[in-house]
Amino acid sequence: QVQLVESGGGLVQAGGSLRLSCAASGLPFSNYRMGWFRQAPGKEREFVACMNRYGINIYYAASVKGRFTISRDNAKNTVLLQMGSLKPEDTAVYYCAAVYDDGSIYLRPDFLKFDYWGQGTQVTVSS
């Protein structure tokens, strides 16, 4: 059974930082591209960031580029999202996602279909 479990969400003030973690199990983690998405109330789910199985081909949504950093530790089956300079617009439920990956390089990996999803963790940024 594939499980992706996010943690690290919470309430922070604008300008603050949070680090989200996603622990994966039930899949060969090192064979998967990992990504983060978010969904605010009343809005569509949107792409945030992703990286391929080797930790390269990293891509960020324009709205978070320069503020967020995605990383992975294949030995720990964990993907992280370090979020800095947080804005109220970042308030959303953040989801970890995975898709099988052969290490391919994509110009726009944000368009890939992700197959597995976590339950989400709430991030609230106050102004």
KEBATOR-193000 format. One record per residue (C-alpha): residue number from 1; residue in one letter; x, y, z. Coordinates in nm, 2 decimals. Layout:
<pts>
+-----+----+--------+--------+--------+
|   i | aa |     c1 |     c2 |     c3 |
+-----+----+--------+--------+--------+
| NUM |  A |      X |      Y |      Z |
...
+-----+----+--------+--------+--------+
</pts>
This chain:
<pts>
+-----+----+--------+--------+--------+
|   i | aa |     c1 |     c2 |     c3 |
+-----+----+--------+--------+--------+
|   1 |  Q |   0.00 |   0.00 |   0.00 |
|   2 |  V |   0.14 |   0.33 |  -0.11 |
|   3 |  Q |   0.13 |   0.60 |   0.16 |
|   4 |  L |   0.25 |   0.96 |   0.15 |
|   5 |  V |   0.23 |   1.14 |   0.48 |
|   6 |  E |   0.28 |   1.51 |   0.51 |
|   7 |  S |   0.38 |   1.69 |   0.82 |
|   8 |  G |   0.51 |   2.03 |   0.93 |
|   9 |  G |   0.22 |   2.25 |   0.85 |
|  10 |  G |   0.10 |   2.52 |   1.08 |
|  11 |  L |   0.03 |   2.88 |   1.14 |
|  12 |  V |   0.30 |   3.14 |   1.07 |
|  13 |  Q |   0.31 |   3.51 |   1.02 |
|  14 |  A |   0.39 |   3.67 |   0.68 |
|  15 |  G |   0.76 |   3.67 |   0.62 |
|  16 |  G |   0.81 |   3.35 |   0.83 |
|  17 |  S |   0.93 |   3.01 |   0.73 |
|  18 |  L |   0.81 |   2.65 |   0.75 |
|  19 |  R |   0.95 |   2.32 |   0.64 |
|  20 |  L |   0.71 |   2.05 |   0.52 |
|  21 |  S |   0.80 |   1.69 |   0.52 |
|  22 |  C |   0.66 |   1.39 |   0.33 |
|  23 |  A |   0.73 |   1.04 |   0.43 |
|  24 |  A |   0.68 |   0.78 |   0.16 |
|  25 |  S |   0.62 |   0.41 |   0.20 |
|  26 |  G |   0.50 |   0.12 |  -0.01 |
|  27 |  L |   0.68 |   0.22 |  -0.32 |
|  28 |  P |   1.04 |   0.22 |  -0.44 |
|  29 |  F |   1.10 |   0.58 |  -0.35 |
|  30 |  S |   1.42 |   0.63 |  -0.55 |
|  31 |  N |   1.23 |   0.54 |  -0.87 |
|  32 |  Y |   0.98 |   0.82 |  -0.83 |
|  33 |  R |   0.95 |   1.18 |  -0.91 |
|  34 |  M |   0.82 |   1.37 |  -0.61 |
|  35 |  G |   0.62 |   1.69 |  -0.61 |
|  36 |  W |   0.43 |   1.93 |  -0.40 |
|  37 |  F |   0.09 |   2.08 |  -0.48 |
|  38 |  R |  -0.14 |   2.31 |  -0.29 |
|  39 |  Q |  -0.51 |   2.40 |  -0.28 |
|  40 |  A |  -0.66 |   2.70 |  -0.12 |
|  41 |  P |  -1.03 |   2.71 |  -0.03 |
|  42 |  G |  -1.25 |   2.77 |  -0.33 |
|  43 |  K |  -0.96 |   2.74 |  -0.57 |
|  44 |  E |  -0.81 |   2.47 |  -0.80 |
|  45 |  R |  -0.52 |   2.26 |  -0.70 |
|  46 |  E |  -0.20 |   2.41 |  -0.82 |
|  47 |  F |   0.15 |   2.29 |  -0.88 |
|  48 |  V |   0.42 |   2.41 |  -0.64 |
|  49 |  A |   0.74 |   2.22 |  -0.71 |
|  50 |  C |   0.89 |   1.89 |  -0.81 |
|  51 |  M |   1.21 |   1.70 |  -0.88 |
|  52 |  N |   1.30 |   1.38 |  -1.05 |
|  53 |  R |   1.43 |   1.06 |  -0.89 |
|  54 |  Y |   1.79 |   1.19 |  -0.89 |
|  55 |  G |   1.70 |   1.52 |  -0.73 |
|  56 |  I |   1.75 |   1.72 |  -1.05 |
|  57 |  N |   1.51 |   1.85 |  -1.32 |
|  58 |  I |   1.37 |   2.07 |  -1.04 |
|  59 |  Y |   1.09 |   2.30 |  -1.13 |
|  60 |  Y |   0.90 |   2.56 |  -0.93 |
|  61 |  A |   0.58 |   2.75 |  -0.99 |
|  62 |  A |   0.65 |   3.11 |  -1.07 |
|  63 |  S |   0.47 |   3.22 |  -0.75 |
|  64 |  V |   0.71 |   3.04 |  -0.52 |
|  65 |  K |   1.04 |   3.04 |  -0.72 |
|  66 |  G |   1.31 |   3.20 |  -0.51 |
|  67 |  R |   1.12 |   3.14 |  -0.18 |
|  68 |  F |   1.06 |   2.77 |  -0.17 |
|  69 |  T |   1.32 |   2.48 |  -0.20 |
|  70 |  I |   1.23 |   2.12 |  -0.27 |
|  71 |  S |   1.48 |   1.85 |  -0.17 |
|  72 |  R |   1.48 |   1.47 |  -0.12 |
|  73 |  D |   1.66 |   1.21 |   0.09 |
|  74 |  N |   1.63 |   0.88 |  -0.09 |
|  75 |  A |   1.78 |   0.70 |   0.21 |
|  76 |  K |   1.50 |   0.82 |   0.43 |
|  77 |  N |   1.22 |   0.80 |   0.17 |
|  78 |  T |   1.15 |   1.17 |   0.24 |
|  79 |  V |   1.08 |   1.48 |   0.03 |
|  80 |  L |   1.10 |   1.82 |   0.19 |
|  81 |  L |   0.96 |   2.16 |   0.10 |
|  82 |  Q |   1.14 |   2.45 |   0.27 |
|  83 |  M |   0.92 |   2.75 |   0.25 |
|  84 |  G |   1.05 |   3.10 |   0.33 |
|  85 |  S |   0.93 |   3.46 |   0.30 |
|  86 |  L |   0.58 |   3.32 |   0.33 |
|  87 |  K |   0.29 |   3.53 |   0.22 |
|  88 |  P |  -0.08 |   3.51 |   0.30 |
|  89 |  E |  -0.14 |   3.39 |  -0.06 |
|  90 |  D |   0.06 |   3.08 |   0.03 |
|  91 |  T |  -0.22 |   2.97 |   0.27 |
|  92 |  A |  -0.35 |   2.63 |   0.15 |
|  93 |  V |  -0.35 |   2.26 |   0.21 |
|  94 |  Y |  -0.02 |   2.13 |   0.08 |
|  95 |  Y |  -0.01 |   1.79 |  -0.08 |
|  96 |  C |   0.28 |   1.56 |  -0.15 |
|  97 |  A |   0.26 |   1.36 |  -0.47 |
|  98 |  A |   0.46 |   1.09 |  -0.66 |
|  99 |  V |   0.48 |   0.95 |  -1.01 |
| 100 |  Y |   0.70 |   0.68 |  -1.15 |
| 101 |  D |   1.01 |   0.82 |  -1.30 |
| 102 |  D |   1.29 |   0.69 |  -1.53 |
| 103 |  G |   1.51 |   1.00 |  -1.47 |
| 104 |  S |   1.38 |   1.18 |  -1.78 |
| 105 |  I |   1.44 |   1.55 |  -1.81 |
| 106 |  Y |   1.13 |   1.76 |  -1.89 |
| 107 |  L |   1.11 |   2.12 |  -1.99 |
| 108 |  R |   0.78 |   2.15 |  -1.81 |
| 109 |  P |   0.75 |   1.87 |  -1.55 |
| 110 |  D |   0.47 |   2.06 |  -1.38 |
| 111 |  F |   0.24 |   1.92 |  -1.65 |
| 112 |  L |   0.32 |   1.56 |  -1.55 |
| 113 |  K |   0.04 |   1.34 |  -1.40 |
| 114 |  F |   0.11 |   1.24 |  -1.05 |
| 115 |  D |  -0.04 |   0.91 |  -0.94 |
| 116 |  Y |  -0.01 |   0.90 |  -0.56 |
| 117 |  W |  -0.11 |   1.16 |  -0.31 |
| 118 |  G |  -0.08 |   1.23 |   0.05 |
| 119 |  Q |  -0.36 |   1.35 |   0.28 |
| 120 |  G |  -0.24 |   1.71 |   0.29 |
| 121 |  T |  -0.11 |   1.94 |   0.56 |
| 122 |  Q |  -0.26 |   2.29 |   0.63 |
| 123 |  V |  -0.04 |   2.59 |   0.60 |
| 124 |  T |  -0.18 |   2.92 |   0.72 |
| 125 |  V |   0.00 |   3.25 |   0.68 |
| 126 |  S |  -0.14 |   3.54 |   0.87 |
| 127 |  S |  -0.09 |   3.91 |   0.77 |
+-----+----+--------+--------+--------+
</pts>
